[in-house]
C-alpha cells in the first residue's frame, strides 16, 4: 500500500512509515515539487499511490472525479512531523479498509 505525500508534508515522514506503507514516496524525491495538482493526481493514478495531503484542492478533485487515486485528507493545522507520523501509524487499519473500499475515494483524518 503506497502513499504519495504532497509537498505540504515533510519528506522526513517517509523513512518513518515505510515499514507499514512500503513503496511510499514524497513528491520531492520524485521531482514533482511545484507541479500542478493535475500532474500529481495522474502520477498517483498511473503508479498505484494514494495521495496524502493537507491541500483542499485534492479534496475537491477527489469529490469531483472519485478514484483512483484515493485521497487521504489530513485535516490538521500546523503541527510537528511526529504528529503526522503518529496519525498515519495509528490509522493503519482504517487506511487498509479505505483502500479496500470500492466506493470511498476520500478519507479525512484528524
Phi, psi and omega per residue, in radians:
X1 nan 1.926 -3.031
X2 -1.776 2.299 3.055
X3 -1.846 2.488 3.040
X4 -2.011 1.904 -3.088
X5 -1.494 2.274 -3.132
X6 -1.281 2.901 -3.078
X7 -1.164 -0.286 3.113
X8 -1.401 0.051 3.059
X9 -2.040 2.612 -3.110
X10 -1.219 2.434 3.056
X11 -1.238 -0.221 3.097
X12 -1.246 -0.177 3.116
X13 -1.213 -0.651 -3.010
X14 -0.916 -0.915 -3.115
X15 -1.086 -0.354 -3.090
X16 -1.572 -0.095 -3.124
X17 -2.163 -0.094 -3.050
X18 -1.171 -0.305 3.044
X19 -1.185 -0.543 3.119
X20 -1.680 -0.541 -3.071
X21 -2.208 1.210 -3.096
X22 -1.076 2.494 3.136
X23 1.494 0.023 3.136
X24 -1.177 2.641 -3.100
X25 -2.449 2.842 3.001
X26 -1.949 2.493 -3.091
X27 -1.066 -0.408 3.102
X28 -1.088 -0.791 -3.112
X29 -1.243 -0.302 3.116
X30 -1.658 0.018 3.141
X31 1.283 0.498 -3.094
X32 -1.899 0.286 3.098
X33 -1.098 2.454 -3.127
X34 1.046 0.490 3.113
X35 -1.646 2.560 3.111
X36 -1.021 2.484 -3.118
X37 -0.994 -0.552 3.131
X38 -1.086 -0.718 -3.135
X39 -1.160 -0.760 3.117
X40 -1.110 -0.756 3.117
X41 -1.006 -0.839 -3.128
X42 -1.176 -0.657 3.086
X43 -1.062 -0.823 3.136
X44 -1.077 -0.760 -3.135
X45 -1.076 -0.839 -3.101
X46 -1.159 -0.578 -3.010
X47 -1.869 0.185 3.018
X48 1.274 0.548 3.106
X49 -1.687 2.712 2.853
X50 -1.791 2.299 -3.129
X51 -1.444 2.378 3.051
X52 -2.105 2.179 -3.073
X53 -2.786 2.854 2.960
X54 -1.778 0.106 -3.040
X55 -1.440 2.084 -3.134
X56 -1.206 -0.321 3.081
X57 -1.095 -0.694 3.083
X58 -1.174 -0.606 3.075
X59 -1.009 -0.867 3.137
X60 -1.088 -0.758 -3.141
X61 -1.089 -0.685 3.128
X62 -1.111 -0.756 3.122
X63 -1.162 -0.640 -3.089
X64 -1.325 -0.765 -3.009
X65 -1.868 -0.199 -3.088
X66 1.227 -2.680 -3.113
X67 -2.144 2.853 0.008
X68 -1.353 2.836 -0.117
X69 -1.410 2.841 3.035
X70 -1.438 2.722 -3.057
X71 -2.253 2.220 3.051
X72 -1.821 1.984 -3.062
X73 -1.710 1.954 3.110
X74 -1.500 1.829 -3.099
X75 -1.574 1.147 -3.120
X76 -2.336 2.641 3.076
X77 -1.450 -2.742 3.059
X78 -1.125 2.264 3.138
X79 -2.716 2.854 3.125
X80 -1.137 2.652 3.077
X81 -0.957 -0.641 -3.128
X82 -1.052 -0.563 3.111
X83 -1.190 -0.725 3.112
X84 -1.126 -0.759 3.078
X85 -1.007 -0.806 -3.127
X86 -1.081 -0.712 3.112
X87 -1.073 -0.807 -3.132
X88 -1.153 -0.673 3.134
X89 -1.252 -0.769 -3.107
X90 -1.170 -0.425 -3.070
X91 -1.837 0.398 -3.139
X92 -0.943 -0.869 -3.110
X93 -1.080 -0.718 3.107
X94 -1.100 -0.724 -3.133
X95 -1.198 -0.653 3.067
X96 -1.076 -0.796 3.115
X97 -1.118 -0.710 3.114
X98 -1.071 -0.794 3.138
X99 -1.067 -0.659 -3.100
X100 -1.310 -0.344 -3.087
X101 -1.214 2.297 3.093
X102 -1.375 -0.404 -3.022
X103 -1.719 -0.572 -3.039
X104 -1.434 2.362 3.044
X105 -2.052 -0.193 -3.069
X106 -2.326 2.288 3.053
X107 -2.186 2.077 3.095
X108 -1.722 2.226 3.103
X109 -2.101 2.507 3.117
X110 -2.231 nan nan
